[in-house]
Amino acid sequence: MHKFARKPTLISIILAASVIFVSFPQWLGAAQNDEAEPTVSTLDSDGHLVQFKRDIAPILRQHCLECHGPDDAKNDFRVDDREIMLDYIEHGNAAESTLYVDYMTTDDEDMLMPPKSHGGPCSVTELALIQVWINEGANWPEEVTVSDESVAIKAAPPVALSVPERVWFAQGFLHPATVHFPIALFTLGAGFVVLGLKWPALGKQIPLACLLLGALSSIAATLMGWALAPEMGYGSSWSIMDWGKEVDAHRWSAVVVTICSGVFAIIALVAVRKDNEKLTKLWKVGLLLCAGMVGAVGHQGGEMSYGKDFYPRALRILTGTQVEPEPATLESAPATEESSAELKQPDDTGNAQKENRLTPAAQPPAAQRKNA
């Protein structure tokens, strides 16, 4: 009796199991998949949460590579150059990293990268990834490149501009051409003022024409410079007059030259109308002053475009003080530790180039500490 009593119970269990597996086959499939697939870790082999190839390279490729890549490296700074990038990062400390603090999270529109005209700043999520990546040691495997296009990145659509805005920013591209007109005219006029001290016939008509034309062209060149500033990554702030920053000193000194030349041009017209000798001497002195100021502004613009060492280097070449390093030979004896340390020290030209990679403006304190 006991033997037969167990048969219905066993048969019931078998039937119930068959119904479950027939009605819900996905249970069995899920269980098999869990056993077959290995557990995927969110950390890399070094225990880092953020990975450069997966998380950081796409951000740099989307926001930075267009203006700081191999095709167009503005201010000689490239995000696809591993050595240059890491020069502006304090490994393990985002709060002391020039790239993160002074450029990517700054409130200064002139220093912000990417600038607002190019879709900046980066999103909170992107900045958080960069911050964690730096704090974890800024690990950048040597085999990983930013310019790798294997990962498709959808660029943000450009901001639609009104017709006046398009005209304003487009005419800014003429600044490099028009900026030479006031420099040449004021310099030429000042030269004829000096020649007029010996030959009075040369000291009036030509300087007057140069002053009037120079004043008009300086207005155009200054406005074009302001319009071009956002495209070059300097911002377009009209309210900040920070003379400690080279870009602001450059554009506001250009405004001063424009105003002064305009004032002296008006004085010159009044002097000609009234045939006033005192006013004539005044505008001639003013023309000499404008020539000196516009030369200084032009010199500063050259430093911003080519680096602070550009003109001093030309002087060293002219005077023969430019020393070329001797080429290394295979027969030379191995360098000692002391001489190797000396060879690793960059010369003044190298330092000047590194200081001007990100922006022609004065380097922020963090960059100065890095270069020191």
C-alpha positions in Angstrom: 0.0 0.0 0.0 2.8 2.4 0.8 4.5 1.6 -2.5 1.5 2.5 -4.6 0.8 5.6 -2.6 4.0 7.2 -3.7 3.4 6.7 -7.5 0.7 9.5 -7.8 3.0 11.9 -6.1 5.9 11.2 -8.3 3.8 11.3 -11.4 2.3 14.7 -10.3 5.8 16.2 -9.9 6.9 15.1 -13.4 3.8 16.4 -15.0 4.1 19.8 -13.3 7.8 20.2 -14.4 6.8 19.3 -18.0 4.1 22.0 -18.0 6.5 24.6 -16.6 9.3 24.0 -19.2 6.8 23.8 -22.1 4.9 26.9 -21.1 8.0 29.0 -20.2 11.0 27.9 -22.4 12.7 31.3 -21.9 13.4 30.4 -18.3 15.7 27.6 -19.5 17.3 29.8 -22.2 18.0 32.6 -19.7 19.6 30.2 -17.3 21.8 28.8 -20.0 22.9 32.3 -21.2 23.8 33.3 -17.7 26.1 30.3 -17.5 27.6 30.8 -20.9 28.4 34.6 -20.7 31.2 35.7 -18.5 30.7 38.6 -16.1 31.8 42.0 -17.7 33.5 44.4 -15.3 33.0 48.2 -15.4 36.7 48.7 -14.6 39.6 48.3 -17.0 42.7 46.1 -16.3 44.2 48.9 -14.1 41.1 49.4 -12.1 40.1 52.7 -13.8 36.5 53.6 -14.1 37.0 56.0 -17.1 38.8 54.7 -20.1 40.4 57.1 -22.6 39.5 55.3 -25.8 35.9 54.7 -24.9 35.1 57.9 -22.9 37.6 60.7 -23.4 38.8 60.4 -27.1 35.2 60.8 -28.5 34.8 64.0 -26.5 38.1 65.5 -27.8 37.3 64.3 -31.3 33.9 66.0 -31.3 34.7 69.3 -29.6 38.4 69.9 -30.1 39.9 68.1 -33.1 38.5 70.5 -35.7 40.4 73.5 -34.4 43.3 71.7 -32.6 44.1 68.8 -34.9 46.6 67.9 -37.6 44.8 70.0 -40.2 44.4 73.2 -38.2 46.3 73.5 -35.0 45.3 76.9 -33.7 47.9 78.5 -31.5 50.1 75.4 -32.1 48.1 73.3 -29.7 46.9 69.8 -30.7 44.6 67.5 -28.8 45.8 64.5 -30.8 49.3 65.0 -29.6 49.7 62.9 -26.4 52.8 64.8 -25.2 51.3 68.3 -25.6 48.0 67.3 -24.0 49.6 65.7 -20.9 51.8 68.8 -20.4 48.7 70.7 -19.3 47.4 68.0 -17.0 48.4 67.3 -13.4 48.1 63.5 -13.2 45.7 62.6 -10.4 44.6 66.2 -9.7 42.0 67.8 -11.9 41.8 70.9 -9.6 45.5 71.7 -10.5 45.2 70.8 -14.2 45.5 73.8 -16.5 43.5 72.2 -19.3 40.5 71.4 -17.0 40.5 74.5 -14.7 41.7 77.3 -16.8 40.2 76.3 -20.1 37.3 73.8 -19.9 35.6 75.0 -16.7 36.5 78.7 -16.6 33.9 81.5 -16.4 36.1 83.6 -18.7 34.6 83.5 -22.2 38.0 84.5 -23.7 39.7 81.4 -22.2 36.8 78.9 -22.5 37.5 75.9 -24.6 35.6 75.0 -26.7 34.4 78.6 -27.1 30.7 79.3 -27.2 30.9 80.1 -30.9 31.9 76.4 -31.4 29.3 74.9 -29.1 31.1 75.3 -25.8 31.3 74.6 -23.0 31.3 70.8 -22.8 28.3 69.2 -21.1 28.3 68.4 -17.4 28.5 64.7 -18.2 31.5 65.2 -20.5 33.3 67.4 -17.9 32.6 64.9 -15.2 34.2 62.1 -17.3 37.3 64.3 -18.0 37.5 65.2 -14.3 37.4 61.5 -13.2 39.8 60.5 -15.9 42.4 63.1 -14.7 41.9 62.2 -11.0 42.4 58.5 -11.9 45.8 59.4 -13.3 45.0 60.6 -16.9 45.8 57.2 -18.3 46.3 57.5 -22.1 47.6 54.3 -23.7 50.2 55.1 -26.3 48.5 53.0 -28.9 45.2 55.0 -28.7 44.9 58.1 -30.9 42.3 60.8 -30.8 42.2 61.1 -34.6 41.0 57.5 -34.9 37.6 57.7 -36.7 36.6 54.2 -36.0 33.9 55.5 -33.7 31.3 57.6 -35.5 30.6 60.9 -33.7 27.5 62.9 -34.5 28.5 66.6 -34.3 26.1 69.1 -32.8 24.4 71.2 -35.5 25.7 74.8 -35.7 23.8 77.6 -34.2 21.7 79.4 -36.8 22.9 83.0 -37.1 20.9 86.0 -38.3 21.9 87.9 -41.5 23.5 90.8 -39.6 25.4 88.3 -37.4 26.7 86.4 -40.5 27.8 89.6 -42.1 29.5 90.7 -38.9 31.5 87.5 -38.3 32.3 87.0 -42.0 33.9 90.5 -42.4 36.1 89.7 -39.5 38.2 87.4 -41.7 39.4 90.5 -43.5 41.2 91.7 -40.4 44.6 90.2 -41.3 44.6 92.1 -44.6 43.2 95.4 -43.5 45.3 95.7 -40.3 48.3 96.6 -42.4 46.7 99.7 -43.9 46.7 101.9 -40.7 50.2 100.6 -39.8 51.6 101.5 -43.2 49.7 104.8 -43.5 50.6 106.2 -40.1 54.2 105.1 -40.5 54.5 106.7 -43.9 52.8 109.9 -42.8 55.1 110.2 -39.8 58.1 109.7 -42.0 57.0 112.6 -44.2 56.4 114.8 -41.1 60.1 114.2 -40.2 61.2 114.9 -43.7 59.1 118.1 -43.6 61.5 119.5 -41.0 64.1 119.9 -43.7 61.8 120.1 -46.8 58.6 121.9 -45.7 56.8 121.1 -49.0 56.8 117.3 -48.0 55.5 117.8 -44.5 51.9 118.7 -45.1 49.9 117.3 -47.9 51.1 113.7 -47.8 51.0 113.4 -44.0 47.5 114.9 -44.0 46.3 112.3 -46.5 48.0 109.5 -44.6 46.4 110.6 -41.3 42.9 110.8 -42.8 43.1 107.4 -44.6 44.8 105.8 -41.6 42.1 106.9 -39.2 39.4 105.4 -41.5 41.3 102.2 -42.0 42.0 101.8 -38.3 38.3 101.9 -37.6 37.7 99.1 -40.1 40.6 97.0 -38.9 39.6 97.3 -35.2 36.0 96.3 -35.9 37.2 93.4 -38.0 39.5 92.3 -35.2 36.7 92.2 -32.7 34.6 90.1 -35.1 37.4 87.7 -35.7 38.2 87.1 -32.0 35.5 84.4 -31.4 36.6 82.5 -34.5 40.2 82.5 -33.1 39.0 81.3 -29.7 39.5 84.6 -27.9 35.8 85.4 -27.2 34.1 88.7 -27.9 33.6 90.4 -24.6 33.0 94.1 -25.0 32.8 94.8 -21.2 36.0 93.3 -19.8 39.1 95.4 -19.9 41.7 93.1 -18.4 45.0 94.7 -19.4 46.8 91.8 -17.7 45.7 89.5 -20.6 47.5 90.0 -23.8 44.4 89.6 -26.0 42.5 92.4 -24.1 45.5 94.6 -24.1 45.9 94.2 -27.8 42.3 95.0 -28.8 41.8 97.8 -26.3 45.1 99.4 -27.3 43.8 99.2 -30.9 40.7 101.0 -29.8 42.8 103.7 -28.2 44.8 104.2 -31.5 41.5 104.4 -33.4 40.1 107.0 -31.2 43.3 109.1 -31.1 43.7 109.0 -34.9 40.1 110.0 -35.3 40.6 113.0 -33.0 43.8 114.1 -34.7 42.2 113.7 -38.1 39.4 116.1 -37.0 42.0 118.5 -35.7 43.8 118.3 -39.0 40.6 119.1 -41.0 39.9 122.1 -38.7 43.6 123.3 -39.1 43.3 123.1 -42.9 40.0 125.0 -42.9 41.2 127.8 -40.6 44.8 127.7 -41.8 45.9 127.5 -38.2 49.6 126.9 -37.7 49.3 125.7 -34.0 46.6 123.1 -34.9 48.8 122.0 -37.8 51.7 121.3 -35.5 49.3 119.6 -33.1 48.0 117.1 -35.6 51.5 116.4 -36.9 52.7 115.5 -33.4 49.6 113.4 -33.1 50.4 111.6 -36.3 53.9 110.7 -34.9 52.2 109.5 -31.7 49.8 107.3 -33.7 52.6 105.8 -35.7 54.4 104.8 -32.5 51.2 103.3 -30.9 50.1 101.4 -34.0 53.6 100.0 -34.4 53.4 98.7 -30.8 49.9 97.2 -31.4 51.1 95.5 -34.6 54.1 94.1 -32.8 51.8 92.7 -30.1 49.6 91.1 -32.7 52.6 89.5 -34.3 53.6 88.0 -30.9 50.0 86.6 -30.5 50.1 85.0 -33.9 53.7 83.6 -33.9 54.7 83.5 -30.3 56.7 85.8 -28.0 60.0 84.4 -29.2 59.3 85.3 -32.8 61.0 88.7 -33.0 63.8 87.9 -30.5 64.6 84.9 -32.5 64.9 87.0 -35.7 67.3 89.3 -33.8 69.4 86.4 -32.6 69.6 85.1 -36.2 70.6 88.6 -37.5 73.3 89.0 -34.8 74.6 85.5 -35.2 73.9 84.4 -31.6 71.5 81.6 -32.7 73.4 78.4 -31.8 72.4 75.3 -33.6 72.7 72.0 -31.6 75.4 69.7 -32.8 74.1 66.5 -34.5 74.6 63.3 -32.5 76.8 60.6 -34.0 77.0 56.9 -33.5 80.7 57.0 -32.6 80.1 59.5 -29.7 80.6 58.3 -26.2 77.6 57.5 -24.1 76.3 60.6 -22.3 76.7 60.7 -18.5 73.7 61.2 -16.3 74.6 64.9 -15.8 75.0 65.6 -19.5 71.7 63.7 -20.2 69.9 65.9 -17.7 71.3 69.0 -19.5 70.2 67.7 -22.9 66.7 67.3 -21.6 66.4 70.9 -20.5 64.5 72.8 -23.2 66.0 76.0 -24.6 64.3 79.3 -24.5 62.8 78.8 -27.9 61.1 75.5 -26.8 59.8 77.1 -23.6 58.3 80.0 -25.5 56.6 77.7 -28.0 55.2 75.6 -25.2 53.9 78.6 -23.3 51.9 79.8 -26.3 50.3 76.5 -27.4 46.9 77.0 -25.9 46.4 80.8 -26.3 48.5 83.8 -27.3 47.3 85.4 -24.1 49.3 85.4 -20.9 49.7 81.9 -19.5 47.5 81.2 -16.4 49.2 80.6 -13.1 48.7 76.8 -13.4 50.5 76.7 -16.7 53.3 78.8 -15.3 53.7 76.3 -12.5 53.7 73.5 -15.0 56.4 75.1 -17.2 58.4 76.0 -14.1 
